[in-house]
Amino acid sequence: MSVQPLAPAPALTLVHEQPQHSAAIEALLDHAFGPGRFVKSSERVREISEFAPELSFCAFEDGDLLGVVRQWRVRVGDKPMVFLGPLAVEKDQRSAGLGALLVERAWAAAKAAGEAGVLLVGDVAYFQRFGFEAAPAKGAVMPGPVDQSRVMALMFDGTDALSGPVRGR
Ligand SMILES: CC(C)(COP(=O)(O)OP(=O)(O)OC[C@H]1O[C@@H](n2cnc3c(N)ncnc32)[C@H](O)[C@@H]1OP(=O)(O)O)[C@@H](O)C(=O)NCCC(=O)NCCS
């Protein structure tokens, strides 16, 4: 009886977002958020800020996009910060740590780039495990209606209270 060699496990690759990834990203975001994704309060921030592809990541396996995290350069009061989102992982790939990998890469890239911190709107129950807190973000004024309890920040510079409007740079 011959023994078949095992197929190598497909490798997960994280790359910075490139323009050629946009069709796959749009499809993933449509699956993850549905048609309401453009009315989210985060979308108002993205409309006024500069996209930072060098701080944004795509996770591929065998050419398939499994997850994405995007980041945007903003200012909160006088603080240069990054706004994180959207974050999404394909349904059949969830609960395996890919969301965590993307969030951790994203905030580490923002920190290495010298940003003061990362701001986002999301579920506290998910993001608090990475050190995001609602408390410092209480004084951050979003450009549009938002559930303030979902606005969270992870500060690298020791700031304990943000204040002022969230604006583009
Ligand atoms: C949120 C999301 C990116 C997490 O991706 P993931 O790869 O499953 O993340 P992880 O593997 O790191 O963590 C999974 C754990 O987080 C938990 N979790 C996922 N979403 C959660 C949420 N909204 N609130 C609380 N916990 C959550 C899961 O229950 C899971 O726990 P389990 O392993 O005990 O079941 C993914 O569920 C997703 O794409 N959701 C739809 C889009 C979305 O809501 N994005 C976030 C807002 S920007």
The ligand as an ORCA input file, in Angstrom:
! r2SCAN-3c Opt
* xyz 0 1
  C     -16.030     40.679     14.456
  C     -15.279     39.706     13.554
  C     -14.310     40.493     12.655
  C     -14.466     38.752     14.428
  O     -13.706     37.920     13.587
  P     -13.121     36.510     14.115
  O     -12.072     36.083     13.175
  O     -14.226     35.581     14.399
  O     -12.467     37.003     15.489
  P     -11.660     36.163     16.551
  O     -11.469     34.764     16.058
  O     -10.482     36.971     16.911
  O     -12.594     36.173     17.826
  C     -13.725     35.402     17.810
  C     -14.407     35.535     19.142
  O     -14.927     36.837     19.295
  C     -16.300     36.767     19.580
  N     -16.997     37.844     18.923
  C     -17.126     38.052     17.600
  N     -17.866     39.147     17.380
  C     -18.201     39.627     18.589
  C     -18.955     40.728     19.010
  N     -19.533     41.542     18.124
  N     -19.073     40.931     20.328
  C     -18.510     40.100     21.236
  N     -17.777     39.031     20.885
  C     -17.637     38.801     19.587
  C     -16.758     35.441     18.987
  O     -17.880     34.989     19.666
  C     -15.563     34.577     19.176
  O     -15.575     33.971     20.427
  P     -15.573     32.385     20.495
  O     -14.326     31.953     19.828
  O     -15.583     32.148     21.970
  O     -16.801     31.958     19.785
  C     -16.258     38.868     12.687
  O     -17.200     38.253     13.550
  C     -17.002     39.669     11.629
  O     -16.526     39.850     10.523
  N     -18.203     40.140     11.979
  C     -19.033     40.913     11.049
  C     -18.492     42.298     10.852
  C     -18.311     43.038     12.184
  O     -19.188     43.041     13.025
  N     -17.131     43.688     12.318
  C     -16.760     44.374     13.554
  C     -17.245     45.769     13.622
  S     -16.241     46.891     12.699
*
